[in-house]
Amino acid sequence: RIGIKYDQPGLGYRQGDAQPTGFDTDVARYVADKMGVAEDKITWVQTPSANRENALENGEVDMIFATYSITDARKERVGFAGPYFVAGQDLLVRADDTSITGPESLDGKNLCSVTGSTSAQKIKDQFASGVNLVEQGGYAECVTYLESGQVDAVTTDDIILAGLAATDANQGKFKVVGNTFTTERYGVGIPKGSDTCEEINDAIAEMKESGEWEKALKANTEGTGYEYSEELNSGEAAQAEPCA
């Protein structure tokens, strides 16, 4: 039983009974296969951000692949394997916009993020005090605002932005700026004390070495101009979590 997002194009996306798509689900399939579980034996479970810890603690899922950043606060309740990807906060802008090159260029601009997210406030506090913050209920609404010109940029993790830009409806309309300014280590959530940690880490290492990891990443962000940070994904931030 693998927990994923159902509403993040390019990462974890599912409509009805169709097989889920996205980079998170591709990594999950690879890891499950290496652990001896064929794809047709996987039960996909929707796990929104607010429910992830509860789903693991209550035994609703065995693993979670859902843009789940590894943090000390979360480690108090759950275990982590990975990371399988290191993201960074970035900006999505209209494809023809050359005026926004990073968070410092947002003074006087309108910036959209999702209600409850800290990413936009971080920009206001640290990079551009004159930015106007606009909150929406979801990233799809932010992208609609961006297309219509009501906002100038959308912010969250770079790979989430690339996934949004890669959808058929958005192809060619937007671009990821490509100037990350945080480090977000996406881990595999597992129940605290689970004995699967090393097996998952081995599978992730194998996926990277085989080229399948990069292939999956490119397939899910095609046409957006997105290039993942090789530095983040091969450096210290990408080192596997020690297994308890």
Secondary structure in CASP SS format (residue, H / E / C, confidence):
PFRMAT SS
TARGET T0000
AUTHOR 0000-0000-0000
METHOD secondary structure of the structure
MODEL  1
R C 1.00
I E 1.00
G E 1.00
I E 1.00
K C 1.00
Y C 1.00
D E 1.00
Q E 1.00
P C 1.00
G C 1.00
L C 1.00
G E 1.00
Y E 1.00
R C 1.00
Q C 1.00
G C 1.00
D C 1.00
A C 1.00
Q C 1.00
P C 1.00
T E 1.00
G C 1.00
F H 1.00
D H 1.00
T H 1.00
D H 1.00
V H 1.00
A H 1.00
R H 1.00
Y H 1.00
V H 1.00
A H 1.00
D H 1.00
K H 1.00
M C 1.00
G C 1.00
V C 1.00
A C 1.00
E H 1.00
D H 1.00
K H 1.00
I C 1.00
T C 1.00
W E 1.00
V E 1.00
Q E 1.00
T C 1.00
P C 1.00
S H 1.00
A H 1.00
N H 1.00
R H 1.00
E H 1.00
N H 1.00
A H 1.00
L H 1.00
E H 1.00
N C 1.00
G C 1.00
E C 1.00
V C 1.00
D C 1.00
M E 1.00
I E 1.00
F C 1.00
A C 1.00
T C 1.00
Y C 1.00
S E 1.00
I C 1.00
T C 1.00
D H 1.00
A H 1.00
R H 1.00
K H 1.00
E C 1.00
R C 1.00
V E 1.00
G E 1.00
F E 1.00
A E 1.00
G E 1.00
P E 1.00
Y E 1.00
F E 1.00
V E 1.00
A E 1.00
G C 1.00
Q E 1.00
D E 1.00
L E 1.00
L E 1.00
V E 1.00
R E 1.00
A C 1.00
D C 1.00
D C 1.00
T C 1.00
S C 1.00
I C 1.00
T C 1.00
G C 1.00
P H 1.00
E H 1.00
S H 1.00
L H 1.00
D C 1.00
G C 1.00
K C 1.00
N E 1.00
L E 1.00
C E 1.00
S E 1.00
V E 1.00
T C 1.00
G C 1.00
S C 1.00
T C 1.00
S H 1.00
A H 1.00
Q H 1.00
K H 1.00
I H 1.00
K H 1.00
D H 1.00
Q H 1.00
F C 1.00
A C 1.00
S C 1.00
G C 1.00
V C 1.00
N E 1.00
L E 1.00
V E 1.00
E E 1.00
Q E 1.00
G C 1.00
G C 1.00
Y H 1.00
A H 1.00
E H 1.00
C H 1.00
V H 1.00
T H 1.00
Y H 1.00
L H 1.00
E H 1.00
S H 1.00
G C 1.00
Q C 1.00
V C 1.00
D C 1.00
A E 1.00
V E 1.00
T E 1.00
T E 1.00
D E 1.00
D H 1.00
I H 1.00
I H 1.00
L H 1.00
A H 1.00
G H 1.00
L H 1.00
A H 1.00
A C 1.00
T C 1.00
D H 1.00
A H 1.00
N H 1.00
Q C 1.00
G C 1.00
K C 1.00
F E 1.00
K E 1.00
V E 1.00
V C 1.00
G C 1.00
N C 1.00
T C 1.00
F C 1.00
T C 1.00
T C 1.00
E E 1.00
R E 1.00
Y E 1.00
G E 1.00
V E 1.00
G E 1.00
I E 1.00
P E 1.00
K C 1.00
G C 1.00
S C 1.00
D C 1.00
T C 1.00
C H 1.00
E H 1.00
E H 1.00
I H 1.00
N H 1.00
D H 1.00
A H 1.00
I H 1.00
A H 1.00
E H 1.00
M H 1.00
K H 1.00
E H 1.00
S H 1.00
G C 1.00
E H 1.00
W H 1.00
E H 1.00
K H 1.00
A H 1.00
L H 1.00
K H 1.00
A H 1.00
N H 1.00
T C 1.00
E C 1.00
G C 1.00
T C 1.00
G C 1.00
Y C 1.00
E C 1.00
Y C 1.00
S C 1.00
E H 1.00
E H 1.00
L H 1.00
N H 1.00
S H 1.00
G C 1.00
E H 1.00
A H 1.00
A H 1.00
Q C 1.00
A C 1.00
E C 1.00
P C 1.00
C C 1.00
A C 1.00
END
